[in-house]
């Protein structure tokens, strides 16, 4: 069971398309009034149908279908406004660059921006949350440690969802033989209908038979695995709840044949297209690097790849020396002026498409790390080397969601949190998730945020 249903992003998508279409009809009625003719409507419906497809991709890049937005709806109106302004700019360029459709709807686009903003906000903020008319259900969270407390707080902080946390039982503070008694008392006292429990916790062993008895006898009681719910809420694995047994059961190390073949095919196709488009600009980048200093144009950095194999990634040099990675840790090199621009625009990463074509990297996967850091983290962070079971990538789940990046410095806390995102990707990897990560990466690159 999850708080945000897997169907909800698809419902949002259908609703967005409906209200984008309704906004077009209202715009034409407002603009033309009684003089609105059938041919005017058809002149607009074909190009705008194309734009609707592009716009929902921009919605996805903005995160409007992510679990966090579906559940928490933080700053939703400003996010929709900014996204629709971007969409209108795209539409203006579309009609300017492709005059085939014979319309230049400058005034219509302004009206459309206003109408669509209000309708999409109405849909997402006011209509969507009340769909289904679900009754409020009381939730009891049973777990131990910070991850369980964070989960309880996150559920409680979603007022528009039909869940209310009525209690939290810390398994660290209750004797194992007393846990079942305490939980059953809370169920009766608070009319609990959903129990979220960390089933991997040692003190929960004696609780589970009692919970299943209650669940079978009283059908409205639902028992939920805290680990799975945590993943749904935060998009990462709760490492404090993870055990060796859990990893063996949930993280597949066997090949996903169809997925792997399709992913490799997409890697080759995308890398080839990217190189065809970008290689003609390499001489300009090389000239800029050489003008500032006489060092090498490219650098090769040693990294740890799939199955702990050593790989060498290629970048445009952005520092005043042959940075091979580990020297960054010692702060001996400085970023050049040209290098600062290359890093800000991600141009320094473009040669890594050669690594993708070669097969050392994928487009999407955990980012490869410096060998010296891998050795340290493998000693200090449990399950760290599990991230090396799959091929590293140009971008990854941690890159688009994790905000506390360690930046190649020794930072156990930040790296542990980053690992929780990497393991989530390892468990949930799919072409749809890869597409979402790629769209989010495009957003980050265009906004020059993150690194």
C-alpha positions as a Markdown table, in Angstrom:
| # | Residue | x | y | z |
|---|---|---|---|---|
| 1 | Unk | 0.0 | 0.0 | 0.0 |
| 2 | Unk | 1.2 | 3.5 | -0.8 |
| 3 | Unk | -0.1 | 6.9 | 0.1 |
| 4 | Unk | 0.1 | 8.1 | -3.5 |
| 5 | Unk | -1.5 | 5.6 | -5.8 |
| 6 | Unk | 0.4 | 4.5 | -8.9 |
| 7 | Unk | -2.6 | 5.6 | -10.9 |
| 8 | Unk | -2.7 | 9.1 | -9.7 |
| 9 | Unk | 0.0 | 10.5 | -12.0 |
| 10 | Unk | -1.9 | 9.1 | -15.0 |
| 11 | Unk | -5.1 | 10.6 | -13.7 |
| 12 | Unk | -3.3 | 13.9 | -13.4 |
| 13 | Unk | -2.0 | 13.5 | -17.0 |
| 14 | Unk | -5.5 | 12.9 | -18.4 |
| 15 | Unk | -6.9 | 15.8 | -16.4 |
| 16 | Unk | -4.2 | 18.1 | -17.6 |
| 17 | Unk | -4.8 | 17.2 | -21.2 |
| 18 | Unk | -8.6 | 17.7 | -20.7 |
| 19 | Unk | -8.1 | 21.2 | -19.1 |
| 20 | Unk | -5.5 | 22.2 | -21.6 |
| 21 | Unk | -8.0 | 21.4 | -24.4 |
| 22 | Unk | -10.9 | 23.2 | -22.5 |
| 23 | Unk | -8.6 | 26.2 | -22.1 |
| 24 | Unk | -8.2 | 26.4 | -25.9 |
| 25 | Unk | -11.9 | 26.3 | -26.4 |
| 26 | Unk | -12.5 | 29.0 | -23.8 |
| 27 | Unk | -9.7 | 31.1 | -25.3 |
| 28 | Unk | -11.3 | 31.0 | -28.8 |
| 29 | Unk | -14.7 | 31.8 | -27.4 |
| 30 | Unk | -13.3 | 34.8 | -25.5 |
| 31 | Unk | -11.2 | 36.0 | -28.5 |
| 32 | Unk | -13.8 | 35.6 | -31.3 |
| 33 | Unk | -17.2 | 35.6 | -29.5 |
| 34 | Unk | -20.1 | 35.1 | -31.8 |
| 35 | Unk | -17.8 | 35.3 | -34.8 |
| 36 | Unk | -16.1 | 32.0 | -33.9 |
| 37 | Unk | -16.3 | 29.8 | -37.0 |
| 38 | Unk | -15.7 | 26.1 | -37.3 |
| 39 | Unk | -12.7 | 26.6 | -39.5 |
| 40 | Unk | -11.0 | 28.9 | -36.9 |
| 41 | Unk | -11.4 | 26.1 | -34.4 |
| 42 | Unk | -9.9 | 23.5 | -36.7 |
| 43 | Unk | -7.0 | 25.9 | -37.6 |
| 44 | Unk | -6.1 | 25.9 | -33.9 |
| 45 | Unk | -6.8 | 22.3 | -32.8 |
| 46 | Unk | -4.2 | 20.6 | -35.0 |
| 47 | Unk | -1.1 | 22.7 | -33.9 |
| 48 | Unk | -2.3 | 22.9 | -30.3 |
| 49 | Unk | -2.7 | 19.1 | -30.2 |
| 50 | Unk | 1.0 | 18.8 | -31.0 |
| 51 | Unk | 1.8 | 21.4 | -28.4 |
| 52 | Unk | -0.3 | 19.6 | -25.8 |
| 53 | Unk | 2.1 | 16.6 | -26.1 |
| 54 | Unk | 5.1 | 18.8 | -25.8 |
| 55 | Unk | 3.6 | 20.7 | -22.8 |
| 56 | Unk | 2.9 | 17.6 | -20.8 |
| 57 | Unk | 6.5 | 16.6 | -21.3 |
| 58 | Unk | 7.4 | 20.0 | -19.9 |
| 59 | Unk | 5.1 | 19.3 | -17.0 |
| 60 | Unk | 7.0 | 16.1 | -16.4 |
| 61 | Unk | 10.3 | 17.9 | -16.5 |
| 62 | Unk | 9.0 | 20.4 | -13.9 |
| 63 | Unk | 8.1 | 17.4 | -11.7 |
| 64 | Unk | 4.3 | 17.9 | -11.9 |
| 65 | Unk | 3.8 | 14.1 | -12.0 |
| 66 | Unk | 6.4 | 13.2 | -9.3 |
| 67 | Unk | 5.2 | 11.5 | -6.1 |
| 68 | Unk | 6.3 | 14.5 | -4.1 |
| 69 | Unk | 4.1 | 16.9 | -6.0 |
| 70 | Unk | 1.2 | 14.4 | -6.1 |
| 71 | Unk | 1.4 | 13.9 | -2.4 |
| 72 | Unk | 2.5 | 17.2 | -0.9 |
| 73 | Unk | 1.5 | 19.8 | -3.6 |
| 74 | Unk | 4.1 | 22.3 | -2.2 |
| 75 | Unk | 4.1 | 25.7 | -4.0 |
| 76 | Unk | 2.0 | 24.1 | -6.7 |
| 77 | Unk | 0.4 | 27.4 | -8.1 |
| 78 | Unk | 3.8 | 29.1 | -8.7 |
| 79 | Unk | 5.2 | 25.9 | -10.2 |
| 80 | Unk | 2.2 | 25.7 | -12.6 |
| 81 | Unk | 2.5 | 29.4 | -13.6 |
| 82 | Unk | 6.3 | 29.1 | -14.3 |
| 83 | Unk | 5.7 | 25.9 | -16.3 |
| 84 | Unk | 2.9 | 27.5 | -18.4 |
| 85 | Unk | 4.9 | 30.6 | -19.1 |
| 86 | Unk | 7.6 | 28.3 | -20.4 |
| 87 | Unk | 5.0 | 26.4 | -22.5 |
| 88 | Unk | 3.7 | 29.7 | -24.0 |
| 89 | Unk | 7.2 | 30.7 | -25.0 |
| 90 | Unk | 7.7 | 27.3 | -26.6 |
| 91 | Unk | 4.3 | 27.8 | -28.5 |
| 92 | Unk | 5.4 | 31.2 | -29.7 |
| 93 | Unk | 8.6 | 29.8 | -31.1 |
| 94 | Unk | 6.7 | 26.9 | -32.6 |
| 95 | Unk | 4.3 | 29.2 | -34.6 |
| 96 | Unk | 7.2 | 31.5 | -35.6 |
| 97 | Unk | 9.5 | 28.7 | -36.8 |
| 98 | Unk | 6.8 | 26.5 | -38.3 |
| 99 | Unk | 4.5 | 28.9 | -40.4 |
| 100 | Unk | 2.9 | 25.8 | -42.0 |
| 101 | Unk | -0.3 | 26.1 | -39.9 |
| 102 | Unk | -1.0 | 29.7 | -41.2 |
| 103 | Unk | -1.8 | 31.2 | -37.8 |
| 104 | Unk | 0.2 | 33.5 | -35.5 |
| 105 | Unk | -1.9 | 33.5 | -32.3 |
| 106 | Unk | -0.1 | 36.2 | -30.3 |
| 107 | Unk | -3.2 | 37.5 | -28.5 |
| 108 | Unk | -4.6 | 34.1 | -28.2 |
| 109 | Unk | -1.5 | 32.8 | -26.5 |
| 110 | Unk | -1.7 | 35.6 | -23.8 |
| 111 | Unk | -5.4 | 34.8 | -23.2 |
| 112 | Unk | -4.6 | 31.1 | -23.2 |
| 113 | Unk | -1.9 | 31.5 | -20.6 |
| 114 | Unk | -4.3 | 33.2 | -18.2 |
| 115 | Unk | -7.2 | 30.7 | -18.8 |
| 116 | Unk | -5.0 | 27.6 | -18.7 |
| 117 | Unk | -3.2 | 28.7 | -15.5 |
| 118 | Unk | -6.5 | 29.1 | -13.6 |
| 119 | Unk | -8.0 | 25.9 | -15.0 |
| 120 | Unk | -5.0 | 23.7 | -14.3 |
| 121 | Unk | -4.7 | 25.2 | -10.8 |
| 122 | Unk | -8.4 | 24.6 | -10.2 |
| 123 | Unk | -8.0 | 21.0 | -11.4 |
| 124 | Unk | -4.8 | 20.1 | -9.4 |
| 125 | Unk | -5.4 | 22.1 | -6.2 |
| 126 | Unk | -9.2 | 21.8 | -5.7 |
| 127 | Unk | -10.7 | 19.1 | -7.9 |
| 128 | Unk | -8.1 | 16.3 | -8.0 |
| 129 | Unk | -7.7 | 15.9 | -4.2 |
| 130 | Unk | -11.4 | 15.3 | -3.6 |
| 131 | Unk | -11.8 | 12.7 | -6.3 |
| 132 | Unk | -13.0 | 9.4 | -4.9 |
| 133 | Unk | -14.5 | 10.9 | -1.7 |
| 134 | Unk | -12.3 | 8.6 | 0.4 |
| 135 | Unk | -13.0 | 8.7 | 4.2 |
| 136 | Unk | -10.4 | 9.6 | 6.7 |
| 137 | Unk | -8.5 | 6.6 | 8.0 |
| 138 | Unk | -6.5 | 6.5 | 11.3 |
| 139 | Unk | -2.9 | 5.4 | 10.9 |
| 140 | Unk | -0.6 | 3.9 | 13.6 |
| 141 | Unk | 3.1 | 3.9 | 12.8 |
| 142 | Unk | 5.2 | 1.2 | 14.6 |
| 143 | Unk | 9.0 | 1.4 | 14.0 |
| 144 | Unk | 12.3 | 2.4 | 15.4 |
| 145 | Unk | 14.8 | 5.2 | 14.6 |
| 146 | Unk | 14.7 | 8.4 | 12.6 |
| 147 | Unk | 13.5 | 6.9 | 9.3 |
| 148 | Unk | 10.3 | 5.7 | 11.0 |
| 149 | Unk | 9.8 | 9.1 | 12.7 |
| 150 | Unk | 10.3 | 10.9 | 9.4 |
| 151 | Unk | 7.8 | 8.6 | 7.8 |
| 152 | Unk | 5.2 | 9.3 | 10.5 |
| 153 | Unk | 5.8 | 13.0 | 10.1 |
| 154 | Unk | 5.5 | 12.9 | 6.3 |
| 155 | Unk | 2.1 | 11.1 | 6.4 |
| 156 | Unk | 0.8 | 13.5 | 9.0 |
| 157 | Unk | 1.9 | 16.5 | 6.9 |
| 158 | Unk | -0.5 | 15.6 | 4.0 |
| 159 | Unk | -3.8 | 17.1 | 5.1 |
| 160 | Unk | -5.6 | 16.6 | 1.8 |
| 161 | Unk | -5.1 | 12.8 | 1.8 |
| 162 | Unk | -7.4 | 10.7 | 3.9 |
| 163 | Unk | -4.9 | 9.6 | 6.4 |
| 164 | Unk | -4.3 | 10.8 | 10.0 |
| 165 | Unk | -1.4 | 9.6 | 12.2 |
| 166 | Unk | -3.0 | 8.9 | 15.6 |
| 167 | Unk | 0.1 | 7.4 | 17.2 |
| 168 | Unk | 3.7 | 6.4 | 16.9 |
| 169 | Unk | 5.2 | 3.4 | 18.8 |
| 170 | Unk | 9.0 | 3.3 | 19.0 |
| 171 | Unk | 10.1 | -0.3 | 18.9 |
| 172 | Unk | 13.4 | 0.8 | 20.6 |
| 173 | Unk | 11.5 | 1.8 | 23.7 |
| 174 | Unk | 9.1 | -1.1 | 24.1 |
| 175 | Unk | 10.2 | -4.6 | 25.2 |
| 176 | Unk | 9.7 | -7.1 | 22.4 |
| 177 | Unk | 7.3 | -9.2 | 24.5 |
| 178 | Unk | 5.1 | -6.1 | 25.2 |
| 179 | Unk | 5.0 | -4.8 | 21.6 |
| 180 | Unk | 1.9 | -6.7 | 20.5 |
| 181 | Unk | -0.1 | -5.7 | 23.7 |
| 182 | Unk | 0.8 | -2.0 | 23.3 |
| 183 | Unk | -0.1 | -2.0 | 19.6 |
| 184 | Unk | -3.4 | -3.8 | 20.1 |
| 185 | Unk | -4.4 | -1.3 | 22.8 |
| 186 | Unk | -3.6 | 1.6 | 20.4 |
| 187 | Unk | -5.7 | 0.0 | 17.7 |
| 188 | Unk | -8.7 | -0.3 | 20.0 |
| 189 | Unk | -8.3 | 3.1 | 21.6 |
| 190 | Unk | -7.8 | 5.2 | 18.4 |
| 191 | Unk | -10.0 | 3.2 | 16.0 |
| 192 | Unk | -6.9 | 2.5 | 13.8 |
| 193 | Unk | -7.6 | 1.1 | 10.4 |
| 194 | Unk | -4.0 | 1.2 | 8.9 |
| 195 | Unk | -0.9 | -0.1 | 10.7 |
| 196 | Unk | 2.4 | 0.9 | 9.2 |
| 197 | Unk | 5.1 | -1.4 | 10.7 |
| 198 | Unk | 8.8 | -1.9 | 10.2 |
| 199 | Unk | 8.5 | -5.6 | 9.8 |
| 200 | Unk | 12.3 | -6.0 | 9.6 |
| 201 | Unk | 12.9 | -4.7 | 13.1 |
| 202 | Unk | 13.8 | -7.5 | 15.6 |
| 203 | Unk | 11.3 | -6.3 | 18.1 |
| 204 | Unk | 8.5 | -6.7 | 15.5 |
| 205 | Unk | 8.9 | -10.4 | 15.2 |
| 206 | Unk | 6.3 | -11.2 | 18.0 |
| 207 | Unk | 4.0 | -8.5 | 16.8 |
| 208 | Unk | 3.4 | -9.8 | 13.3 |
| 209 | Unk | 1.3 | -12.9 | 14.2 |
| 210 | Unk | -1.0 | -10.8 | 16.3 |
| 211 | Unk | -1.4 | -8.2 | 13.6 |
| 212 | Unk | -2.2 | -10.7 | 10.9 |
| 213 | Unk | -4.8 | -12.3 | 13.3 |
| 214 | Unk | -6.4 | -8.8 | 13.7 |
| 215 | Unk | -6.2 | -8.2 | 10.0 |
| 216 | Unk | -8.0 | -11.4 | 9.1 |
| 217 | Unk | -10.6 | -11.1 | 11.8 |
| 218 | Unk | -11.3 | -7.4 | 11.3 |
| 219 | Unk | -11.1 | -6.9 | 7.5 |
| 220 | Unk | -10.9 | -3.1 | 7.7 |
| 221 | Unk | -7.5 | -3.3 | 9.3 |
| 222 | Unk | -4.7 | -3.0 | 6.8 |
| 223 | Unk | -1.1 | -3.9 | 7.6 |
| 224 | Unk | 1.5 | -1.9 | 5.6 |
| 225 | Unk | 5.3 | -2.5 | 5.3 |
| 226 | Unk | 7.0 | 0.7 | 6.5 |
| 227 | Unk | 9.9 | 0.1 | 4.1 |
| 228 | Unk | 7.7 | 0.1 | 1.0 |
| 229 | Unk | 5.7 | 3.1 | 2.2 |
| 230 | Unk | 8.9 | 5.0 | 3.0 |
| 231 | Unk | 10.1 | 4.4 | -0.6 |
| 232 | Unk | 6.9 | 5.7 | -2.0 |
| 233 | Unk | 7.0 | 8.9 | 0.1 |
| 234 | Unk | 10.7 | 9.8 | -0.2 |
| 235 | Unk | 11.8 | 8.1 | -3.4 |
| 236 | Unk | 14.7 | 6.3 | -1.7 |
| 237 | Unk | 15.4 | 3.3 | 0.5 |
| 238 | Unk | 15.3 | 3.6 | 4.3 |
| 239 | Unk | 18.8 | 2.3 | 5.0 |
| 240 | Unk | 18.1 | 1.9 | 8.7 |
| 241 | Unk | 15.4 | -0.6 | 7.9 |
| 242 | Unk | 17.4 | -2.5 | 5.3 |
| 243 | Unk | 19.0 | -5.9 | 6.1 |
| 244 | Unk | 21.0 | -8.4 | 4.1 |
| 245 | Unk | 17.9 | -10.6 | 3.8 |
| 246 | Unk | 15.9 | -7.7 | 2.5 |
| 247 | Unk | 18.5 | -6.8 | -0.1 |
| 248 | Unk | 18.6 | -10.4 | -1.3 |
| 249 | Unk | 14.8 | -10.4 | -1.6 |
| 250 | Unk | 14.3 | -7.0 | -3.2 |
| 251 | Unk | 17.4 | -6.0 | -5.1 |
| 252 | Unk | 17.7 | -8.1 | -8.3 |
| 253 | Unk | 21.2 | -8.8 | -9.5 |
| 254 | Unk | 20.0 | -11.0 | -12.3 |
| 255 | Unk | 19.8 | -9.4 | -15.8 |
| 256 | Unk | 16.5 | -7.9 | -16.9 |
| 257 | Unk | 17.1 | -9.1 | -20.4 |
| 258 | Unk | 14.4 | -7.0 | -22.3 |
| 259 | Unk | 15.1 | -3.9 | -20.3 |
| 260 | Unk | 18.9 | -4.3 | -20.6 |
| 261 | Unk | 18.7 | -4.8 | -24.4 |
| 262 | Unk | 16.4 | -1.8 | -24.9 |
| 263 | Unk | 18.4 | 0.4 | -22.6 |
| 264 | Unk | 21.7 | -0.4 | -24.3 |
| 265 | Unk | 20.0 | 0.2 | -27.7 |
| 266 | Unk | 18.8 | 3.6 | -26.5 |
| 267 | Unk | 22.2 | 4.4 | -25.1 |
| 268 | Unk | 23.9 | 3.7 | -28.4 |
| 269 | Unk | 21.3 | 5.7 | -30.4 |
| 270 | Unk | 21.2 | 8.7 | -28.1 |
| 271 | Unk | 25.0 | 8.8 | -27.7 |
| 272 | Unk | 25.5 | 8.6 | -31.5 |
| 273 | Unk | 23.0 | 11.4 | -32.1 |
| 274 | Unk | 24.6 | 13.5 | -29.3 |
| 275 | Unk | 28.1 | 13.1 | -30.7 |
| 276 | Unk | 26.9 | 13.9 | -34.3 |
| 277 | Unk | 25.4 | 17.2 | -32.9 |
| 278 | Unk | 28.2 | 18.2 | -30.5 |
| 279 | Unk | 31.5 | 17.0 | -32.1 |
| 280 | Unk | 31.5 | 19.9 | -34.6 |
| 281 | Unk | 31.7 | 22.3 | -31.7 |
| 282 | Unk | 34.7 | 20.5 | -30.1 |
| 283 | Unk | 37.2 | 22.7 | -31.9 |
| 284 | Unk | 35.7 | 25.9 | -30.4 |
| 285 | Unk | 35.8 | 24.4 | -26.9 |
| 286 | Unk | 39.4 | 23.3 | -27.5 |
| 287 | Unk | 40.4 | 26.7 | -28.7 |
| 288 | Unk | 38.9 | 28.4 | -25.7 |
| 289 | Unk | 40.7 | 26.0 | -23.4 |
| 290 | Unk | 44.0 | 26.5 | -25.2 |
| 291 | Unk | 43.7 | 30.3 | -25.2 |
| 292 | Unk | 43.5 | 30.4 | -21.4 |
| 293 | Unk | 46.4 | 28.0 | -20.8 |
| 294 | Unk | 48.5 | 25.5 | -22.7 |
| 295 | Unk | 47.3 | 22.4 | -20.8 |
| 296 | Unk | 45.6 | 19.4 | -22.4 |
| 297 | Unk | 42.1 | 19.7 | -23.9 |
| 298 | Unk | 40.8 | 16.4 | -22.5 |
| 299 | Unk | 41.3 | 14.6 | -19.2 |
| 300 | Unk | 40.8 | 11.0 | -18.3 |
| 301 | Unk | 39.5 | 10.3 | -14.8 |
| 302 | Unk | 39.6 | 7.0 | -13.1 |
| 303 | Unk | 36.3 | 5.8 | -11.8 |
| 304 | Unk | 34.7 | 2.6 | -10.4 |
| 305 | Unk | 32.3 | 1.0 | -12.9 |
| 306 | Unk | 30.0 | -1.9 | -12.9 |
| 307 | Unk | 31.1 | -4.9 | -10.8 |
| 308 | Unk | 33.9 | -2.7 | -9.4 |
| 309 | Unk | 35.7 | -2.6 | -12.7 |
| 310 | Unk | 38.0 | 0.3 | -13.3 |
| 311 | Unk | 36.9 | 2.7 | -16.1 |
| 312 | Unk | 38.2 | 6.0 | -17.4 |
| 313 | Unk | 35.7 | 8.8 | -18.2 |
| 314 | Unk | 36.6 | 11.6 | -20.6 |
| 315 | Unk | 35.9 | 15.2 | -20.0 |
| 316 | Unk | 37.0 | 18.6 | -21.3 |
| 317 | Unk | 39.6 | 20.0 | -18.9 |
| 318 | Unk | 38.1 | 22.6 | -16.6 |
| 319 | Unk | 41.0 | 23.1 | -14.1 |
| 320 | Unk | 44.5 | 24.5 | -14.4 |
| 321 | Unk | 46.2 | 21.1 | -14.6 |
| 322 | Unk | 45.6 | 17.5 | -15.6 |
| 323 | Unk | 42.9 | 16.8 | -13.0 |
| 324 | Unk | 42.6 | 13.0 | -12.7 |
| 325 | Unk | 40.0 | 13.1 | -9.9 |
| 326 | Unk | 41.8 | 12.4 | -6.7 |
| 327 | Unk | 43.7 | 15.7 | -6.8 |
| 328 | Unk | 40.4 | 17.4 | -6.3 |
| 329 | Unk | 40.3 | 16.0 | -2.8 |
| 330 | Unk | 43.6 | 17.8 | -2.0 |
| 331 | Unk | 42.4 | 21.2 | -3.4 |
| 332 | Unk | 45.6 | 21.5 | -5.4 |
| 333 | Unk | 43.9 | 22.7 | -8.6 |
| 334 | Unk | 41.8 | 25.6 | -9.4 |
| 335 | Unk | 38.9 | 25.9 | -11.9 |
| 336 | Unk | 39.8 | 28.1 | -14.9 |
| 337 | Unk | 37.5 | 30.9 | -16.2 |
| 338 | Unk | 36.7 | 28.8 | -19.3 |
| 339 | Unk | 36.3 | 25.7 | -17.0 |
| 340 | Unk | 33.8 | 27.5 | -14.8 |
| 341 | Unk | 31.6 | 28.2 | -17.9 |
| 342 | Unk | 32.1 | 24.6 | -19.1 |
| 343 | Unk | 31.0 | 23.2 | -15.8 |
| 344 | Unk | 28.0 | 25.6 | -15.4 |
| 345 | Unk | 26.7 | 24.6 | -18.8 |
| 346 | Unk | 27.7 | 20.9 | -18.5 |
| 347 | Unk | 29.7 | 21.2 | -21.7 |
| 348 | Unk | 32.7 | 19.6 | -19.9 |
| 349 | Unk | 30.6 | 16.4 | -19.6 |
| 350 | Unk | 29.9 | 16.1 | -23.4 |
| 351 | Unk | 32.9 | 13.8 | -24.2 |
| 352 | Unk | 31.4 | 11.2 | -21.8 |
| 353 | Unk | 29.0 | 10.3 | -24.6 |
| 354 | Unk | 32.1 | 8.4 | -26.0 |
| 355 | Unk | 32.0 | 6.4 | -22.7 |
| 356 | Unk | 28.3 | 5.7 | -23.3 |
| 357 | Unk | 29.0 | 4.5 | -26.8 |
| 358 | Unk | 31.9 | 2.4 | -25.6 |
| 359 | Unk | 29.7 | 0.8 | -22.9 |
| 360 | Unk | 31.5 | 2.0 | -19.8 |
| 361 | Unk | 28.6 | 4.3 | -18.9 |
| 362 | Unk | 24.9 | 4.3 | -19.5 |
| 363 | Unk | 22.8 | 7.4 | -20.0 |
| 364 | Unk | 21.1 | 6.7 | -16.6 |
| 365 | Unk | 22.5 | 5.0 | -13.6 |
| 366 | Unk | 24.4 | 5.8 | -10.3 |
| 367 | Unk | 27.2 | 8.3 | -11.0 |
| 368 | Unk | 30.7 | 6.6 | -11.0 |
| 369 | Unk | 32.9 | 7.4 | -8.0 |
| 370 | Unk | 36.6 | 7.9 | -7.4 |
| 371 | Unk | 38.4 | 4.6 | -6.4 |
| 372 | Unk | 39.9 | 6.1 | -3.3 |
| 373 | Unk | 36.5 | 7.2 | -2.0 |
| 374 | Unk | 34.9 | 3.9 | -2.9 |
| 375 | Unk | 37.5 | 2.1 | -0.8 |
| 376 | Unk | 36.7 | 4.4 | 2.2 |
| 377 | Unk | 33.0 | 4.3 | 1.8 |
| 378 | Unk | 32.9 | 0.5 | 1.4 |
| 379 | Unk | 34.5 | 0.2 | 4.8 |
| 380 | Unk | 32.3 | 2.8 | 6.6 |
| 381 | Unk | 28.9 | 2.6 | 4.9 |
| 382 | Unk | 26.9 | -0.7 | 4.8 |
| 383 | Unk | 25.9 | -2.0 | 1.4 |
| 384 | Unk | 27.9 | 0.7 | -0.4 |
| 385 | Unk | 29.3 | -1.6 | -3.1 |
| 386 | Unk | 25.7 | -2.8 | -4.0 |
| 387 | Unk | 25.5 | 0.3 | -6.2 |
| 388 | Unk | 28.1 | -1.2 | -8.4 |
| 389 | Unk | 25.9 | -4.1 | -9.5 |
| 390 | Unk | 24.7 | -2.1 | -12.4 |
| 391 | Unk | 26.4 | 0.2 | -15.0 |
| 392 | Unk | 27.0 | 3.8 | -13.8 |
| 393 | Unk | 25.4 | 6.6 | -15.7 |
| 394 | Unk | 25.8 | 10.2 | -17.0 |
| 395 | Unk | 22.9 | 11.1 | -14.7 |
| 396 | Unk | 21.0 | 9.3 | -12.1 |
| 397 | Unk | 18.1 | 9.2 | -9.6 |
| 398 | Unk | 20.3 | 10.7 | -6.9 |
| 399 | Unk | 21.4 | 13.5 | -9.2 |
| 400 | Unk | 17.8 | 14.7 | -9.8 |
| 401 | Unk | 16.5 | 14.2 | -6.2 |
| 402 | Unk | 19.4 | 14.4 | -3.8 |
| 403 | Unk | 20.3 | 18.0 | -2.8 |
| 404 | Unk | 23.2 | 17.3 | -0.4 |
| 405 | Unk | 25.8 | 16.1 | -2.9 |
| 406 | Unk | 29.3 | 15.2 | -1.4 |
| 407 | Unk | 31.1 | 16.7 | -4.5 |
| 408 | Unk | 33.9 | 14.1 | -4.5 |
| 409 | Unk | 34.8 | 15.0 | -0.9 |
| 410 | Unk | 34.8 | 12.6 | 2.0 |
| 411 | Unk | 31.4 | 12.9 | 3.5 |
| 412 | Unk | 29.9 | 9.8 | 5.0 |
| 413 | Unk | 26.5 | 11.4 | 5.9 |
| 414 | Unk | 25.8 | 12.9 | 2.5 |
| 415 | Unk | 27.1 | 9.8 | 0.7 |
| 416 | Unk | 24.9 | 7.5 | 2.8 |
| 417 | Unk | 21.8 | 9.5 | 1.9 |
| 418 | Unk | 22.9 | 9.5 | -1.8 |
| 419 | Unk | 23.3 | 5.7 | -1.5 |
| 420 | Unk | 19.7 | 5.4 | -0.4 |
| 421 | Unk | 18.7 | 7.0 | -3.8 |
| 422 | Unk | 21.1 | 4.8 | -5.8 |
| 423 | Unk | 19.7 | 1.6 | -4.2 |
| 424 | Unk | 16.1 | 2.8 | -4.8 |
| 425 | Unk | 17.0 | 3.1 | -8.5 |
| 426 | Unk | 18.7 | -0.3 | -8.5 |
| 427 | Unk | 15.5 | -1.8 | -7.1 |
| 428 | Unk | 13.0 | 0.1 | -9.3 |
| 429 | Unk | 14.9 | 0.7 | -12.5 |
| 430 | Unk | 12.8 | 0.7 | -15.7 |
| 431 | Unk | 12.5 | 2.5 | -19.0 |
| 432 | Unk | 9.8 | 4.8 | -17.6 |
| 433 | Unk | 12.0 | 5.7 | -14.6 |
| 434 | Unk | 14.9 | 6.3 | -16.9 |
| 435 | Unk | 12.8 | 8.6 | -19.1 |
| 436 | Unk | 11.7 | 10.6 | -16.0 |
| 437 | Unk | 15.3 | 11.0 | -14.8 |
| 438 | Unk | 16.3 | 12.1 | -18.3 |
| 439 | Unk | 13.5 | 14.8 | -18.4 |
| 440 | Unk | 14.4 | 16.0 | -14.9 |
| 441 | Unk | 18.1 | 16.2 | -15.9 |
| 442 | Unk | 17.1 | 18.3 | -18.9 |
| 443 | Unk | 15.3 | 20.7 | -16.5 |
| 444 | Unk | 18.4 | 20.9 | -14.2 |
| 445 | Unk | 20.7 | 21.6 | -17.2 |
| 446 | Unk | 18.5 | 24.3 | -18.6 |
| 447 | Unk | 18.1 | 25.9 | -15.2 |
| 448 | Unk | 21.8 | 25.5 | -14.4 |
| 449 | Unk | 21.0 | 24.0 | -11.0 |
| 450 | Unk | 22.6 | 21.1 | -9.2 |
| 451 | Unk | 25.8 | 19.4 | -10.3 |
